[in-house]
Amino acid sequence: MRFKLIIAFVEDAKADAVLDAARQAGATGATVINNARGEGLNKKKTFFGLTLEVQRDVLLFVVEEHLARHILERIQEVGELDSESGQGIAVQIDIEDAVGVAHQVESLSKVVEENL
């Protein structure tokens, strides 16, 4: 079984909704890194030297490759990543090898067979 890593940078207020949507789309779990910061196309505004920006959460999903695109699309929809600049970003990359996922392979095999 082959896997992909989906990395999503979303506003912290939307993280729970994105996690729920990804799980409904086939993700079996996630790792959340809180309070990330970033800078996009436009530099963030400051007020007396303090940056006025929304905190981001980084969500990491190890997903089966056949489910990855659908999960990525659901993350985009729920996180409203294309609604306007600065809402966040999500990417997927190939995983060459993974350990610690044996318990997920059995349940994922059934899901993938049903979807193919």
PyRosetta script that sets phi, psi and omega in degrees:
from pyrosetta import init, pose_from_sequence

init()
pose = pose_from_sequence("MRFKLIIAFVEDAKADAVLDAARQAGATGATVINNARGEGLNKKKTFFGLTLEVQRDVLLFVVEEHLARHILERIQEVGELDSESGQGIAVQIDIEDAVGVAHQVESLSKVVEENL")
pose.set_psi(1, 137.9)
pose.set_omega(1, -178.5)
pose.set_phi(2, -108.2)
pose.set_psi(2, 148.3)
pose.set_omega(2, -176.4)
pose.set_phi(3, -126.0)
pose.set_psi(3, 159.8)
pose.set_omega(3, 172.1)
pose.set_phi(4, -126.6)
pose.set_psi(4, 153.1)
pose.set_omega(4, 174.6)
pose.set_phi(5, -106.0)
pose.set_psi(5, 121.3)
pose.set_omega(5, 174.0)
pose.set_phi(6, -102.0)
pose.set_psi(6, 126.5)
pose.set_omega(6, 177.4)
pose.set_phi(7, -114.9)
pose.set_psi(7, 121.4)
pose.set_omega(7, -178.8)
pose.set_phi(8, -123.3)
pose.set_psi(8, 129.7)
pose.set_omega(8, 174.8)
pose.set_phi(9, -107.2)
pose.set_psi(9, 109.9)
pose.set_omega(9, -175.5)
pose.set_phi(10, -130.9)
pose.set_psi(10, 158.5)
pose.set_omega(10, 175.3)
pose.set_phi(11, -59.6)
pose.set_psi(11, 140.7)
pose.set_omega(11, -176.4)
pose.set_phi(12, -60.1)
pose.set_psi(12, -28.6)
pose.set_omega(12, 179.1)
pose.set_phi(13, -69.2)
pose.set_psi(13, -22.1)
pose.set_omega(13, -178.3)
pose.set_phi(14, -100.7)
pose.set_psi(14, -4.1)
pose.set_omega(14, -173.5)
pose.set_phi(15, -60.1)
pose.set_psi(15, -45.6)
pose.set_omega(15, -178.2)
pose.set_phi(16, -64.3)
pose.set_psi(16, -40.7)
pose.set_omega(16, 178.8)
pose.set_phi(17, -65.3)
pose.set_psi(17, -39.5)
pose.set_omega(17, 178.1)
pose.set_phi(18, -66.2)
pose.set_psi(18, -42.3)
pose.set_omega(18, 177.4)
pose.set_phi(19, -59.7)
pose.set_psi(19, -44.7)
pose.set_omega(19, 179.3)
pose.set_phi(20, -63.5)
pose.set_psi(20, -43.5)
pose.set_omega(20, -179.6)
pose.set_phi(21, -64.7)
pose.set_psi(21, -41.4)
pose.set_omega(21, 179.2)
pose.set_phi(22, -64.2)
pose.set_psi(22, -40.6)
pose.set_omega(22, 178.7)
pose.set_phi(23, -64.7)
pose.set_psi(23, -42.4)
pose.set_omega(23, 177.9)
pose.set_phi(24, -64.2)
pose.set_psi(24, -28.3)
pose.set_omega(24, -179.7)
pose.set_phi(25, -84.8)
pose.set_psi(25, -6.1)
pose.set_omega(25, 176.1)
pose.set_phi(26, 126.5)
pose.set_psi(26, -5.3)
pose.set_omega(26, 177.1)
pose.set_phi(27, -69.3)
pose.set_psi(27, 139.6)
pose.set_omega(27, -177.7)
pose.set_phi(28, -97.6)
pose.set_psi(28, -2.4)
pose.set_omega(28, 179.2)
pose.set_phi(29, 168.2)
pose.set_psi(29, 179.1)
pose.set_omega(29, -178.4)
pose.set_phi(30, -158.6)
pose.set_psi(30, 160.8)
pose.set_omega(30, 169.8)
pose.set_phi(31, -115.0)
pose.set_psi(31, 133.3)
pose.set_omega(31, -178.0)
pose.set_phi(32, -114.7)
pose.set_psi(32, 128.0)
pose.set_omega(32, 174.1)
pose.set_phi(33, -110.9)
pose.set_psi(33, 117.2)
pose.set_omega(33, -175.0)
pose.set_phi(34, -85.5)
pose.set_psi(34, 157.2)
pose.set_omega(34, 169.8)
pose.set_phi(35, 58.9)
pose.set_psi(35, 48.5)
pose.set_omega(35, 173.6)
pose.set_phi(36, -85.6)
pose.set_psi(36, 155.2)
pose.set_omega(36, 176.1)
pose.set_phi(37, -126.1)
pose.set_psi(37, 154.1)
pose.set_omega(37, 178.6)
pose.set_phi(38, -159.8)
pose.set_psi(38, 173.7)
pose.set_omega(38, 179.3)
pose.set_phi(39, -140.1)
pose.set_psi(39, 129.7)
pose.set_omega(39, -178.4)
pose.set_phi(40, -102.1)
pose.set_psi(40, -144.5)
pose.set_omega(40, -176.9)
pose.set_phi(41, -60.1)
pose.set_psi(41, -43.1)
pose.set_omega(41, -178.4)
pose.set_phi(42, -106.6)
pose.set_psi(42, 136.4)
pose.set_omega(42, 178.5)
pose.set_phi(43, -67.9)
pose.set_psi(43, 142.2)
pose.set_omega(43, -178.2)
pose.set_phi(44, -69.9)
pose.set_psi(44, 149.6)
pose.set_omega(44, 179.0)
pose.set_phi(45, -77.0)
pose.set_psi(45, 151.8)
pose.set_omega(45, 177.2)
pose.set_phi(46, -124.8)
pose.set_psi(46, 157.7)
pose.set_omega(46, 177.7)
pose.set_phi(47, -135.2)
pose.set_psi(47, 109.0)
pose.set_omega(47, -176.3)
pose.set_phi(48, 54.1)
pose.set_psi(48, 41.2)
pose.set_omega(48, 176.9)
pose.set_phi(49, 84.9)
pose.set_psi(49, -7.7)
pose.set_omega(49, 177.6)
pose.set_phi(50, -95.4)
pose.set_psi(50, 133.1)
pose.set_omega(50, -179.6)
pose.set_phi(51, -77.2)
pose.set_psi(51, 130.0)
pose.set_omega(51, 177.4)
pose.set_phi(52, -97.0)
pose.set_psi(52, 91.9)
pose.set_omega(52, -178.2)
pose.set_phi(53, -140.0)
pose.set_psi(53, 153.4)
pose.set_omega(53, 176.8)
pose.set_phi(54, -84.0)
pose.set_psi(54, 136.2)
pose.set_omega(54, 177.2)
pose.set_phi(55, -69.1)
pose.set_psi(55, 149.3)
pose.set_omega(55, 179.5)
pose.set_phi(56, -114.2)
pose.set_psi(56, 154.1)
pose.set_omega(56, 169.1)
pose.set_phi(57, -114.0)
pose.set_psi(57, 144.4)
pose.set_omega(57, 175.5)
pose.set_phi(58, -103.6)
pose.set_psi(58, 121.9)
pose.set_omega(58, -179.6)
pose.set_phi(59, -109.4)
pose.set_psi(59, 127.6)
pose.set_omega(59, -179.7)
pose.set_phi(60, -114.7)
pose.set_psi(60, 123.6)
pose.set_omega(60, -179.9)
pose.set_phi(61, -122.7)
pose.set_psi(61, 126.3)
pose.set_omega(61, 169.1)
pose.set_phi(62, -98.6)
pose.set_psi(62, 113.6)
pose.set_omega(62, -173.1)
pose.set_phi(63, -128.3)
pose.set_psi(63, 157.2)
pose.set_omega(63, 176.7)
pose.set_phi(64, -68.4)
pose.set_psi(64, 138.8)
pose.set_omega(64, -170.5)
pose.set_phi(65, -59.2)
pose.set_psi(65, -32.5)
pose.set_omega(65, -178.7)
pose.set_phi(66, -73.2)
pose.set_psi(66, -20.0)
pose.set_omega(66, 179.6)
pose.set_phi(67, -96.9)
pose.set_psi(67, -11.4)
pose.set_omega(67, -169.7)
pose.set_phi(68, -60.3)
pose.set_psi(68, -46.9)
pose.set_omega(68, -176.2)
pose.set_phi(69, -64.4)
pose.set_psi(69, -42.0)
pose.set_omega(69, 179.3)
pose.set_phi(70, -63.4)
pose.set_psi(70, -42.3)
pose.set_omega(70, 178.0)
pose.set_phi(71, -63.4)
pose.set_psi(71, -43.8)
pose.set_omega(71, 179.3)
pose.set_phi(72, -60.2)
pose.set_psi(72, -41.9)
pose.set_omega(72, 179.1)
pose.set_phi(73, -65.0)
pose.set_psi(73, -39.5)
pose.set_omega(73, 178.1)
pose.set_phi(74, -66.5)
pose.set_psi(74, -38.1)
pose.set_omega(74, 176.1)
pose.set_phi(75, -60.9)
pose.set_psi(75, -43.7)
pose.set_omega(75, 179.4)
pose.set_phi(76, -62.1)
pose.set_psi(76, -44.8)
pose.set_omega(76, -178.0)
pose.set_phi(77, -64.7)
pose.set_psi(77, -52.4)
pose.set_omega(77, -175.1)
pose.set_phi(78, -70.6)
pose.set_psi(78, -38.1)
pose.set_omega(78, 178.2)
pose.set_phi(79, -78.1)
pose.set_psi(79, -7.6)
pose.set_omega(79, -179.5)
pose.set_phi(80, 53.0)
pose.set_psi(80, 44.7)
pose.set_omega(80, -173.4)
pose.set_phi(81, -69.7)
pose.set_psi(81, -26.5)
pose.set_omega(81, 179.5)
pose.set_phi(82, -99.8)
pose.set_psi(82, 6.5)
pose.set_omega(82, -176.6)
pose.set_phi(83, -70.7)
pose.set_psi(83, -36.9)
pose.set_omega(83, 176.2)
pose.set_phi(84, -165.5)
pose.set_psi(84, 164.8)
pose.set_omega(84, -178.7)
pose.set_phi(85, -62.0)
pose.set_psi(85, 141.4)
pose.set_omega(85, 175.0)
pose.set_phi(86, 90.0)
pose.set_psi(86, 5.8)
pose.set_omega(86, -178.7)
pose.set_phi(87, -81.1)
pose.set_psi(87, -19.1)
pose.set_omega(87, 179.8)
pose.set_phi(88, 133.9)
pose.set_psi(88, -178.0)
pose.set_omega(88, -177.6)
pose.set_phi(89, -150.4)
pose.set_psi(89, 150.9)
pose.set_omega(89, 174.6)
pose.set_phi(90, -139.1)
pose.set_psi(90, 138.6)
pose.set_omega(90, 179.8)
pose.set_phi(91, -136.3)
pose.set_psi(91, 159.0)
pose.set_omega(91, 172.9)
pose.set_phi(92, -126.7)
pose.set_psi(92, 142.7)
pose.set_omega(92, 178.1)
pose.set_phi(93, -135.0)
pose.set_psi(93, 153.9)
pose.set_omega(93, 178.9)
pose.set_phi(94, -71.3)
pose.set_psi(94, 144.2)
pose.set_omega(94, 173.2)
pose.set_phi(95, -106.1)
pose.set_psi(95, 122.8)
pose.set_omega(95, -179.6)
pose.set_phi(96, -71.5)
pose.set_psi(96, -41.1)
pose.set_omega(96, -177.8)
pose.set_phi(97, -155.5)
pose.set_psi(97, 152.2)
pose.set_omega(97, 179.5)
pose.set_phi(98, -148.4)
pose.set_psi(98, 145.0)
pose.set_omega(98, 173.0)
pose.set_phi(99, -124.6)
pose.set_psi(99, 160.7)
pose.set_omega(99, -180.0)
pose.set_phi(100, 85.3)
pose.set_psi(100, 9.1)
pose.set_omega(100, -178.9)
pose.set_phi(101, -115.3)
pose.set_psi(101, 9.2)
pose.set_omega(101, -176.8)
pose.set_phi(102, -59.1)
pose.set_psi(102, -36.7)
pose.set_omega(102, -179.1)
pose.set_phi(103, -68.2)
pose.set_psi(103, -21.7)
pose.set_omega(103, 179.3)
pose.set_phi(104, -88.0)
pose.set_psi(104, -25.0)
pose.set_omega(104, -174.4)
pose.set_phi(105, -59.8)
pose.set_psi(105, -42.4)
pose.set_omega(105, -178.0)
pose.set_phi(106, -62.1)
pose.set_psi(106, -48.8)
pose.set_omega(106, -179.5)
pose.set_phi(107, -69.9)
pose.set_psi(107, -35.5)
pose.set_omega(107, 179.0)
pose.set_phi(108, -68.4)
pose.set_psi(108, -33.8)
pose.set_omega(108, 179.4)
pose.set_phi(109, -58.2)
pose.set_psi(109, -42.8)
pose.set_omega(109, 178.8)
pose.set_phi(110, -65.4)
pose.set_psi(110, -42.6)
pose.set_omega(110, -179.4)
pose.set_phi(111, -64.4)
pose.set_psi(111, -44.9)
pose.set_omega(111, -178.6)
pose.set_phi(112, -64.8)
pose.set_psi(112, -42.3)
pose.set_omega(112, 178.8)
pose.set_phi(113, -60.7)
pose.set_psi(113, -39.0)
pose.set_omega(113, 178.9)
pose.set_phi(114, -67.6)
pose.set_psi(114, -35.1)
pose.set_omega(114, -177.7)
pose.set_phi(115, -81.7)
pose.set_psi(115, -18.3)
pose.set_omega(115, -178.8)
pose.set_phi(116, -90.9)
pose.dump_pdb("model.pdb")
